[in-house]
Amino acid sequence: MKQSEIVKLSTEDLKSKVATATEQLSSLKFNHKMTPIENPLRIRILRREIARMTTELAKR
């Protein structure tokens, strides 16, 4: 998700997206520890998306 798309979202949408992305990240990390996932860079991308969304929430 690009920064311009994040800015356009409402505060409630951002909060819900952060919550779902955090759940996805934790399950992705858990699955990666059990068996290596196909694309480990997905963890980094998801972590950065969460950081972008939380930064936008902090700005508001």
Protein Blocks (a to p, Z undefined) as FASTA:
>chain_A
ZZklmmmpcfklmmmmmmmmmmmmmmmmmmmmmpccfblmlmmmmmmmmmmmmmmmmmZZ
